Amino acid sequence: MQEEAKLVDALPLPPTGKELMGIRRQIKEKEDEEYYSSSIVGFKNLAQTQPSGTKRSAPNVSLNPVQKVHIEFDTDGRPKGITAGAINGAINGAQQQEEDETAGHAADAVDDKVCFRPYHDRLDVLLRNQQIINLFADKYNAGAGAVVKSILRVTEPRTRTCRDKTSEVVSANQIIHHIPVDAPLADAVDTGSDMFYKKLNSVDEPTSPDDNAHMSQARRNEIAFALLEVIHKDRSGIITKVEERGAGQYRVNFDRAAAVLRDNALDSLIQEKYGALHARIVRVLRDKQKLDEKTVSQAAMLPVAMCRERLHDLALSGLIDTLEIPRTADRNPSRMFYLWFVNPDKQMRSAMGYIFQGISNLQQRIDHEMALRSALVTKSKRKDVAADPTLLTDIERREIQNLTAIKQKLDVAIVRLDSMLLVVHDINPLSADLQLLQ
């Protein structure tokens, strides 16, 4: 965005639509060239210098696994006591060894004039992929998670940011080739909604997790194909089968994955804050879109009075919204239809407020616990105490252990909320930040 603003400011007149598209295309080509470049940036080659007046000599070069030769040159630059064939072989080997050593030194020499920065878009892609893997591993088993991880690993090099709507098409053979040998494929496959369990283990095949490495390749392929069939038929629609050619061609729908992860995170947040009945009402409205109060109560299997109370709780928190449809032209409130629905933007902003508030509360609790034991914390950081922990009494050591355990639990809670924020906002295509970059 900043680079686009600079190029637009450099123009004498406001750009037309065609010129703006050309500027964006130019920026994208530059970003693609930098992203897919294989050159190492930030390292400088060190020149190998040799003092003047010294005798030139080539290093020991192995001509075969047994014989080694050492080449020396006289003052005229001619070799002493060696044949022409051995000279060429030794010189070529010496040049290759020098190139390897130079490359090794170059990798250690960092150019001080080059600045580095973290690639946040790439980090978001890796974190999102891990969330997708966890989703399938929790829903089915570790074998399904391993297959999804293999799919994402194949598509990762061509996935630049979370703004990519779909991945490139990959074949089933590529997916199976990238599944690790130690992946637990010998488990049962749970197909989910119909609660049908299909055992893929035969009687003569190993069934314990320790024997996964001893399974035959044909058996591993059979289990992987079965897992692929289960995964692409999942109702979430994250993994889709686009072609039947060969063993099948598959694609990852990142938009759908972001929506599923966001809905799961919001359902968990609503259930923790309000309860299971509120989360059930939100799921009904998300699936059925705009409904009146009576229809919501019937779909959620709740009494009308109880449903009305929970709908107002959700509306006050900004998690759902209402649509007013007047029956007459005077728009009398008593003669209107009120439909309840889920507004994704408003729901996301409300959820982000709860998440930030939770992180702030946890951080304040950490500061409070540290303040209660400020004297003990100061004493534990002294150099003499750090060198000799026996200066602390048993009570002080137990109190420090208690403080460490409390802080660790609170830090874990902060990390969980931060991962929820990643799903709700950072990888969400509906977030304002990503819409500006579309």
N, C-alpha and C positions, 0 to 999 in steps of 0.2 A: 504493500500500500504506500509506503514512504517513497519507494523508487518510482512508482507511478505518479505520485504527486510532484516529484522533482521534474520528471519529464513533461508533465502537463504545464508546470510553471515556466518551463523553458520555452514554451511556444509563444509566439507573439499574439495569437488570438486563441480564444477558447476552442478546444478540439471538437471536431465533428464526431459523429458516431463511428464513422469508418476509421478516422484517425485514432480514436480511443481504442478501438478493437486492434488496430495495428500496434499500438503501444503495449497493450496487454499481451499480444502474441509475441512481441519482441522480448518482453520480460520473462514470459514462460519459456521461450527457447533458451534464454540465458540460464534460467534456473535448471532446466533439463540438462544443459551442457555441464553445469557445475555438479549436479547431483550424480549423473552417470559417468563422470570423469574418473578414470583409474589412476591419475597422477597423484603423487604424494605431495601435499602442500604443507609448507612449514618446516621442511628439513633441507639442509644445505649440504652439498658434497664437499668433503674435505680433500684437498689436493695432496697427493703423496709426494713430498719433496725429498731430494737426496742431496747431501752435501757435495760440493764440487771437489774434485781431486781425489775422490775415493774410487776404488776398483768396483766396476759394475759386476754384479753376480746375480744369477737367477736363483730363486729358492728351490729347495728340494722338491722335485716333481716325480710322482710315481708313474713310471712307464708301464709297469705291470705289478701285480700284487706282491712280487718278491724284490725285483731290482729297482734301485734308486740311483739317480745320477746327479752330480753337482757340476754346473757349468760355470767356468771362469773365463773372463775376457782379459786379453792383454791390453797394452797401452794403445794399440791401433784399433781396438774394438773387435779383434778376431778371436773366436773361441779356441781354447787349448784342448787338444787331445779328445775330440768328440766328433762323431760322424754327422753328416748333414741330416739324416733321418732322425737321429736322436735330438739334434738341435731343434728341428721344427716341432717335434712332439713336446720337448721340454719347455720351449718358449710358449707354445699354445697353452700348455698346462699352467705355466707361470702367469700368463696373462689372465686366464680364467680365475686363478686363485687371487690375483690382485684385484680383479673386478669384484669378487665375492667379499674380500676384505674391505674394499672401498664402500661397497653397499652396506656392509655391517657398520662401518664408521659413520656413514651418512645417516643411518637410522638412529644413531645415538646423538647426532648433532642437530639440535633444534634451533631454528632461526629465531633470534630474539626480536626481530622486527615484525614477525607475523603474529597476529592476534587470533585467538580461537574463541569460539562461543558454543554453548550447547545447542543442539538441534532439537528444539522442543517438539516440532511436528513429528519427527522420527520417534521420539520418546513416547508421544501420545499413541502412535501406531503400535508400538511394541506393547504398551500397557493395555490398549484395547484388545489386541490379539490374545493376551493372557486372560482377559476377562471372558472372551468368547470360549477359550479352551476350558476355563473353570465352569462355564455354563453347561457345556455338554458333559464334562466329567461328573458334575454334580447330578445332572438329570439322568444319565445313563450309567457309565462306569469309566474307569481309568483308560480302558481300551478305546472307547469312543473319543475321549479327550486326546489320546495319542494320535488318532487318525485326523482329528480336526487340527491338531498342532502341526502335523505333516502338511496338510493343505495350506495352512497359513505360512509355513516356512517356505513352501515353493513360491507363493505369491508375494512374499515380503519384499524381495528386491525391487519389484515394480510398483509397490505401494508407497507413495511418497508421504501423503498426509491423510488425515481422517476425513478430508473433503472428497476423497474418491468414493463414488457410489457403489461400484462393484469392483471385483478383482478380475484379473485376467483368467482365461479358461485354462484349466490344467487337466491332464489326463489321469485316469486311475492308476496307470503304471508309474507315473511320476510320484503320485501320492504314496503308493506302496513302497517305492524305492527309498523314500525319505523317512519312513517309519523306523525308529530305533530298534535295534535287535532286542534290547531288554524291555520293550514295551509290553505291558501285561495284556496281551491279546487273548489269553486262554480263559477269560472270564465269560460269564453269561451275558447275552445282549438283551436288555430290557427295552421293548419297543414303546414303552410309555403309556399312552392313553388307554389301550385295550388290556393292559396288564398281562400281556402275553410274553412268556419267557422262552426264548429259544436257545437251548444248549448247543453250542458249537463244538463242544469237546466230544470226540469219539472215545470208544473204550480203549483203543490201543494207543492213544496220544497222551502225552503228559498233561496233567491238569493242575499241578501245583505252580504257584508263581515262580518258584526257583527254577522250573524246567522250561521257562519261556525261550531261553536261548537255545535249547535242544530241539525245539519244534522244527519240523521240516519246512522248507520254504513254500512248498505247495499248500501246506496246512495254514501257514501264516497268510498267504494270499487269499485263501478261502475265507478266513475269518475277517480279513481286512475288507474284502468285497462285501461281506454280509453287513459289516458295520457301516460301510458307505451307503448301502441301501437303506439302512435304518435312519442314518443321519439326514440324508437328502429327502426322506419322507416325513421328517419332523414337521409339526404344524407351525413352528416358528418361521420357516422359509428362509433361514440364514444360508444354508448350503443347498444349492439348486443344481439339478442335472440338466445340462443344456443340450447335450447330444448323446446319441446312442452309439456313435461310431467307436469301434474297438471295444474296449472295456468300459467306456463311458467318459464323458467330459463334464467337469464340475466347475462351479463358480461360487464365490462368496458374495452375498448381498450385504455390504457393509451398512447401508441405510437401514435395512431391516434388523441387522444385528444391533445397531445403536438404539433403535426403537425398543427392541425386546429388553436390552440391558437397562434402558432408562425406565421402562414400565416396572420391571422387577425391583429396581432400586426405590422407586416411588411407592410401590406397594409395601415394601418393607418399612419405609419411613412412616407411612400412614398407619400401618399396623402397630408399630412401636409407640407412636404418639397418641393414637385415638383408640385403636382396637381392631379386632378382626372384622367386625360388622361394618365399620367405616371403609376398610379396605375392600370388602365385598361390594359395597355400593359403587365405589370408584371403578372397580373392574367391570361391573355391569354397564355403567355409563360409557366406559371406554369401548366396550364391545358393541353396544346398541346405539351409540351416539345420543341424540336428543330424545328424552323421554319425560313424560309428566310424572307427577308424584305417585299416582296410583300404579302406573306401569312399573316404576322403579321398585315399589314395595312388593309387587307380585314377582318381579324377576329376582329380587334379592331375598324373597321368602321372609319378609318382615311385616309386622303390623304397620298400618299407615301412620299412626301416631309416632311410633318408634322411628320409622323411616324419615318422617318429616323432621324430627329432632336432629337426626344425624346428618341429613342434608343441609340443614342450617349451620351446623358445626363446620362442615366442610366448606360451605360457601363463605363463612366469616374468615376462615383461614386462607382463602384464595385458591383452594385446591379444585373447586368446581365453580361453575358459573351458571347463570340463568339467561334464558332468552324469552322476551315478552312478545307475544303475538296477540294483537288486539282483535276482538270480535267485531267492534264497531268503530266508526271513524272518530268518535270523541275520545278514544283511548282511555276509557274509564277503567281504573285498576280492578274493579270488581267484575268486569266483563273482559277478562284477558286469559289467554292460555300461558302458563308458565312452564317452560321446558328446561330441564336440567341437562347439562352437558359438561364435558371436560375441555377446558381451554388449555392446550399444551403450553403455550408461552407463559400464561399466568400461573399455571401449575408449576412450571420449572422455576420461575422467579420466587414463588412462595417456598418451594423446597430448598432452593439455594439459601434463602434467608434462615430457614431452620438449621441447615447444615453449618452455615457460618456462625450462627448463635451457639450451636453445640460445640464447635471447635473453640470458640471464645470462652465458653464456660469451663471446658476441660483445661485450657491453658491457665485460666484464673485459679482453678483448683490446684494445679501444679505449683503456681506461685504461692498460694496460701500454705500448702504443705511445706514448701521450702522456707517460708517465713516463720512458721512455727518452730522450725529446727534450725534457724539461722546460725545460732551460736555453735551448734554441733557441726553444721556444714563448714563453717569457717575453721573450726578446729581440725576437721578431717583433711582440709586442704593445706595445712601447714607443712612445711618441708620436713620437719623433724618427725611429725606423725606419719607422713607418707613414707619416710624411710624406715620407721619403727612402729608398726601398727599396734604393738603391745602397749603403747602409751594410752590407748583407749581402753576404757573399762568394758566389762561384758555387757552392761546395760547400754552403753553408747554404741557398741558394735551391733547389738540387736536392733537398736533404734535406726542405725544407718541401713541395715538390711531391710527393715520395714519401710523406710523411706524409698529405697531403691525399688522395692516391689511395687509400691503404690505408684511411683513415677513411671515404671515400666507398663503397668496396666493402663494408665492414663495416656501414655504415648501410643499404645496399641489402639486405643479408642480413637485417637486423633487420626491415625493412619487409616482406620476403617472409614471414618467420615470423609477423609480426603479422597479415598478411592471411590466413595459414593459421589463426591463432587466431580471426579473425573468422568464418571458415567453420565451424570445428569447434565453437565455443561460442556466439558472439554471435548468430548467426542460426539456430542449431540448435534446433528445437522440442523436442528431447529434453533440453536443458540444464535444470538445476534452476531457474535464475533465471527462464527463460521459463515453466516449468511453474507456478511460484508465481504468476505474473501472469495465468495463463489464467482 
